[in-house]
């Protein structure tokens, strides 16, 4: 009996390590049940977070994030995959991040999004309760200490992920078409396609100096608590049509399986902050306004009041 239990435990661990264990975002295998098979998903430093700006601590020593090689990722093709949970793009390791405690090399990027029927959001992180339609994650591993992503993800300082909110704009963002234009070739789970290299830097916000920083986890099983998160304050912008491609092009099921299930709502709900602190690289005031923005608002209000006073004074003088 002991031998059977040992073998079963070993098999379960092997399946979990290989990704063979099934999980979803809703239902009997949904995120509420993740800790049953993946204990790390129930630990105290999980991601994502609803970042409450009144609890954020400003750290003036945090430098701007400096991507290296993002504009020229080489000549080799990149692999775009529908893995049943998201659309994922492989990235070469010579794309690196500076401005963090170590140098981190890129591994992949992927997206999280909501449903066209649900306007409540789709991003994993939130700011003061506000969710965005989608979120881009760029995953890196600590290449100063570890050989690859597989080794690094088990280490507390192993991973660094950039989180970029996606906001809907009236203008199309051509950088995202390098990915979105290929979704019709990976409609079903486990399908992949080769993509020509392009400037990954164009997927990021223009300004990389303002961000939130905290220690957290992978947002999907096995939820390892090995991630140094950098969530940018400034969102990237895509058009409504581009967002719709994300929401309506992919299925979480394999080709030929019925019924086909549309791949939507692939975001984890915010987790408890617990004893952690979220830092910011910029001063944050009430309602998420920076100190500079608060000063500007005060000046505008004072000038408005002064204008009203002067107008009233001039009018009163003329009527005498």
C-alpha positions as CSV (number, residue, x, y, z in Angstrom):
1,X,0.0,0.0,0.0
2,X,2.8,2.4,0.9
3,X,4.5,1.6,-2.4
4,X,1.3,2.5,-4.3
5,X,0.9,5.8,-2.5
6,X,4.5,6.6,-3.1
7,X,4.2,5.9,-6.9
8,X,0.9,7.9,-7.1
9,X,2.6,10.9,-5.3
10,X,5.5,10.7,-7.7
11,X,3.2,10.5,-10.7
12,X,1.2,13.5,-9.5
13,X,4.4,15.6,-9.0
14,X,5.6,14.6,-12.4
15,X,2.4,15.6,-14.1
16,X,2.3,19.0,-12.3
17,X,5.9,19.7,-13.2
18,X,5.3,18.9,-16.9
19,X,2.1,20.9,-17.0
20,X,0.1,17.7,-17.5
21,X,-2.3,18.4,-14.7
22,X,-5.4,20.2,-15.9
23,X,-6.4,23.6,-14.6
24,X,-8.9,26.3,-15.7
25,X,-10.0,29.7,-14.5
26,X,-13.5,28.7,-13.6
27,X,-15.4,25.5,-12.6
28,X,-14.2,22.5,-10.7
29,X,-10.6,23.0,-11.8
30,X,-10.8,26.8,-11.5
31,X,-8.7,29.2,-9.5
32,X,-10.5,28.7,-6.3
33,X,-9.3,25.1,-6.4
34,X,-5.7,25.6,-7.6
35,X,-4.2,25.3,-4.1
36,X,-5.5,21.7,-3.9
37,X,-3.1,20.5,-6.6
38,X,-0.6,23.4,-6.5
39,X,0.0,24.3,-2.8
40,X,2.0,27.4,-3.7
41,X,-1.2,29.0,-5.1
42,X,-2.4,29.3,-1.5
43,X,0.7,30.9,0.0
44,X,1.1,34.4,1.3
45,X,2.9,36.2,-1.5
46,X,0.7,35.6,-4.5
47,X,0.0,37.6,-7.6
48,X,-1.7,39.6,-9.0
49,X,-2.6,42.5,-6.7
50,X,-5.1,45.3,-6.6
51,X,-2.5,48.0,-6.0
52,X,-3.9,50.5,-3.5
53,X,-2.1,53.7,-4.1
54,X,-2.6,55.0,-0.5
55,X,-0.6,52.0,0.7
56,X,2.2,52.3,-1.9
57,X,5.6,53.4,-0.6
58,X,7.7,55.7,-2.8
59,X,11.3,54.5,-3.2
60,X,13.4,57.3,-5.0
61,X,16.3,54.8,-5.4
62,X,14.4,52.7,-7.9
63,X,16.0,53.3,-11.4
64,X,14.2,53.3,-14.7
65,X,13.9,49.9,-16.3
66,X,16.4,49.5,-19.2
67,X,15.7,46.9,-21.9
68,X,18.6,45.7,-23.9
69,X,18.2,44.2,-27.4
70,X,14.4,44.7,-27.4
71,X,14.5,46.7,-30.6
72,X,16.5,44.1,-32.5
73,X,15.7,40.6,-31.3
74,X,17.9,38.9,-33.9
75,X,17.2,37.3,-37.2
76,X,15.7,34.0,-36.0
77,X,11.9,33.5,-36.1
78,X,9.9,33.6,-32.9
79,X,7.4,30.9,-31.9
80,X,3.8,32.0,-31.3
81,X,1.7,29.4,-29.4
82,X,-1.8,28.9,-28.2
83,X,-1.2,26.8,-25.1
84,X,-4.9,26.6,-24.1
85,X,-4.5,29.2,-21.4
86,X,-3.1,32.2,-23.4
87,X,-1.2,33.2,-26.5
88,X,2.5,33.1,-25.8
89,X,5.5,34.3,-27.8
90,X,9.0,32.9,-27.3
91,X,11.8,35.4,-26.8
92,X,15.5,35.0,-27.3
93,X,17.7,35.2,-24.2
94,X,19.8,38.1,-25.6
95,X,16.9,40.4,-24.7
96,X,17.9,41.5,-21.3
97,X,16.6,43.8,-18.5
98,X,18.9,46.2,-16.6
99,X,17.9,48.4,-13.6
100,X,16.9,45.5,-11.4
101,X,18.9,43.8,-8.6
102,X,20.4,41.4,-11.2
103,X,20.5,41.1,-15.0
104,X,17.4,39.2,-16.3
105,X,17.1,37.5,-19.7
106,X,13.9,37.2,-21.6
107,X,12.0,33.9,-22.0
108,X,8.5,34.7,-23.3
109,X,5.6,37.1,-23.3
110,X,1.9,36.4,-23.0
111,X,-1.5,38.1,-22.5
112,X,-4.4,38.0,-20.2
113,X,-7.8,39.5,-21.2
114,X,-11.5,39.5,-20.5
115,X,-14.6,38.8,-22.6
116,X,-16.3,41.2,-25.0
117,X,-19.5,40.5,-23.1
118,X,-18.0,41.5,-19.7
119,X,-16.8,45.1,-19.5
120,X,-15.5,44.7,-16.0
121,X,-12.0,44.2,-17.2
122,X,-9.4,41.6,-18.2
123,X,-6.2,42.7,-16.6
124,X,-4.8,40.7,-13.7
125,X,-3.4,43.6,-11.8
126,X,-5.6,46.5,-10.8
127,X,-5.0,50.0,-9.5
128,X,-7.4,51.3,-6.8
129,X,-9.9,48.7,-8.0
130,X,-9.6,49.8,-11.7
131,X,-9.1,46.9,-14.1
132,X,-8.0,47.4,-17.7
133,X,-9.2,45.4,-20.7
134,X,-6.1,43.3,-21.0
135,X,-2.5,42.9,-19.6
136,X,0.8,41.9,-21.2
137,X,3.4,40.0,-19.2
138,X,7.0,39.8,-20.4
139,X,8.8,37.0,-18.4
140,X,12.5,37.0,-17.7
141,X,14.8,34.8,-15.6
142,X,17.8,35.7,-13.5
143,X,20.6,34.8,-15.9
144,X,23.4,36.0,-13.6
145,X,22.6,33.2,-11.2
146,X,20.6,30.5,-13.1
147,X,21.1,28.6,-16.4
148,X,17.5,28.9,-17.7
149,X,13.9,29.6,-16.8
150,X,13.2,26.0,-15.7
151,X,15.8,26.3,-13.0
152,X,15.2,29.9,-12.1
153,X,11.4,29.6,-11.5
154,X,12.0,27.6,-8.3
155,X,14.3,30.2,-6.8
156,X,13.0,33.2,-4.7
157,X,15.0,35.6,-6.9
158,X,14.6,33.6,-10.1
159,X,12.1,35.6,-12.2
160,X,11.3,39.2,-13.2
161,X,8.1,40.0,-15.0
162,X,7.0,43.2,-16.6
163,X,3.3,43.9,-16.4
164,X,1.8,46.3,-19.0
165,X,-1.8,47.4,-18.9
166,X,-3.5,47.5,-22.3
167,X,-6.0,50.3,-22.8
168,X,-8.4,50.8,-25.7
169,X,-7.7,53.8,-28.0
170,X,-9.2,55.0,-31.2
171,X,-6.0,54.4,-33.1
172,X,-4.5,51.0,-34.0
173,X,-1.1,50.1,-32.5
174,X,0.9,48.6,-35.4
175,X,3.4,46.9,-33.0
176,X,0.8,44.5,-31.7
177,X,-0.2,43.4,-35.2
178,X,3.1,41.4,-35.3
179,X,1.3,39.1,-32.9
180,X,-2.4,39.6,-33.5
181,X,-2.3,39.1,-37.2
182,X,-1.2,35.5,-36.7
183,X,-3.9,34.5,-34.2
184,X,-6.0,32.9,-37.0
185,X,-3.3,30.4,-37.5
186,X,-3.2,29.2,-33.9
187,X,-7.0,29.0,-33.3
188,X,-6.9,25.9,-31.2
189,X,-4.8,24.8,-28.2
190,X,-1.3,23.4,-28.9
191,X,-1.1,25.0,-32.3
192,X,1.9,27.2,-33.0
193,X,3.3,29.4,-35.8
194,X,6.6,31.0,-36.6
195,X,6.7,34.8,-36.4
196,X,9.3,37.1,-38.0
197,X,11.3,39.0,-35.4
198,X,10.2,42.6,-34.6
199,X,10.9,45.4,-32.1
200,X,9.5,44.1,-28.8
201,X,10.3,47.5,-27.3
202,X,7.3,48.9,-29.3
203,X,4.9,46.8,-27.2
204,X,5.9,48.6,-24.0
205,X,4.9,52.0,-22.8
206,X,7.0,55.0,-24.1
207,X,8.1,55.9,-20.5
208,X,9.6,53.1,-18.4
209,X,10.6,55.2,-15.4
210,X,7.2,55.1,-13.5
211,X,6.2,51.7,-12.2
212,X,5.1,49.7,-9.2
213,X,7.4,47.1,-7.7
214,X,6.7,44.2,-5.4
215,X,7.6,40.5,-4.7
216,X,5.0,38.0,-5.8
217,X,4.3,34.9,-7.8
218,X,3.4,33.5,-11.2
219,X,-0.3,34.2,-11.7
220,X,-1.0,30.7,-13.0
221,X,-0.2,27.2,-11.6
222,X,2.1,26.2,-10.1
223,X,2.2,29.8,-8.7
224,X,5.8,29.8,-7.6
225,X,6.7,32.7,-5.4
226,X,9.8,33.6,-7.4
227,X,8.7,36.8,-9.3
228,X,10.0,40.4,-8.9
229,X,7.1,42.3,-10.4
230,X,7.4,45.6,-12.3
231,X,3.9,46.9,-13.2
232,X,4.1,50.1,-15.3
233,X,2.0,53.0,-14.5
234,X,1.5,54.1,-18.1
235,X,-0.6,51.6,-20.2
236,X,0.1,50.7,-23.8
237,X,-2.8,51.4,-26.2
238,X,-4.5,49.2,-28.7
239,X,-7.6,49.7,-30.8
240,X,-11.0,48.2,-30.0
241,X,-10.6,46.0,-33.1
242,X,-7.3,44.7,-31.9
243,X,-8.7,43.9,-28.5
244,X,-11.5,42.0,-30.2
245,X,-9.0,39.8,-32.0
246,X,-7.7,38.7,-28.6
247,X,-11.2,38.1,-27.3
248,X,-12.7,36.2,-30.3
249,X,-9.8,34.5,-32.2
250,X,-8.7,31.7,-29.9
251,X,-10.1,28.5,-28.3
252,X,-8.9,26.8,-25.1
253,X,-9.8,23.4,-26.6
254,X,-7.9,21.4,-29.2
255,X,-8.9,21.1,-32.8
256,X,-11.7,18.6,-33.3
257,X,-12.8,18.7,-29.6
258,X,-16.5,19.6,-29.1
259,X,-17.8,21.7,-27.8
260,X,-15.1,24.3,-28.6
261,X,-14.5,26.7,-25.8
262,X,-13.6,30.3,-26.5
263,X,-10.4,31.4,-24.8
264,X,-11.6,34.4,-22.7
265,X,-11.5,35.5,-19.1
266,X,-8.0,34.1,-18.5
267,X,-7.1,36.4,-15.6
268,X,-6.6,35.5,-11.9
269,X,-8.5,37.6,-9.3
270,X,-6.4,39.9,-7.1
271,X,-4.7,38.2,-4.2
272,X,-4.2,39.4,-0.6
273,X,-1.2,41.8,0.0
274,X,-0.6,40.3,3.5
275,X,2.7,41.6,4.9
276,X,4.2,42.8,1.7
277,X,4.8,46.4,0.6
278,X,4.3,47.7,-2.9
279,X,6.9,50.3,-3.8
280,X,6.7,52.9,-6.5
281,X,9.4,54.6,-8.5
282,X,7.4,57.9,-8.5
283,X,5.7,59.9,-5.7
284,X,2.0,58.8,-5.4
285,X,-0.7,60.9,-3.9
286,X,-4.4,60.3,-3.2
287,X,-6.4,58.7,-5.9
288,X,-3.3,57.6,-7.7
289,X,-2.1,61.2,-8.7
290,X,1.5,61.9,-8.4
291,X,2.8,64.8,-6.3
292,X,3.4,66.9,-9.5
293,X,-0.1,66.2,-10.7
294,X,-1.6,67.2,-7.3
295,X,0.3,70.5,-7.4
296,X,-0.8,71.2,-10.9
297,X,-4.5,70.5,-10.0
298,X,-4.2,72.9,-7.0
299,X,-2.7,75.6,-9.2
300,X,-5.5,75.2,-11.7
301,X,-8.1,75.4,-9.0
302,X,-6.5,78.5,-7.4
303,X,-6.2,80.2,-10.8
304,X,-9.9,79.4,-11.5
305,X,-10.9,80.9,-8.2
306,X,-8.8,83.9,-8.8
307,X,-10.4,84.3,-12.3
308,X,-13.9,84.1,-10.8
309,X,-13.0,86.7,-8.1
310,X,-11.5,89.1,-10.6
311,X,-14.6,88.8,-12.9
312,X,-16.9,89.4,-10.0
313,X,-14.8,92.4,-8.8
314,X,-14.8,94.0,-12.3
315,X,-18.5,93.4,-12.7
316,X,-19.2,95.0,-9.4
317,X,-17.0,98.0,-10.2
318,X,-18.9,98.6,-13.5
319,X,-22.3,98.6,-11.9
320,X,-21.4,101.3,-9.4
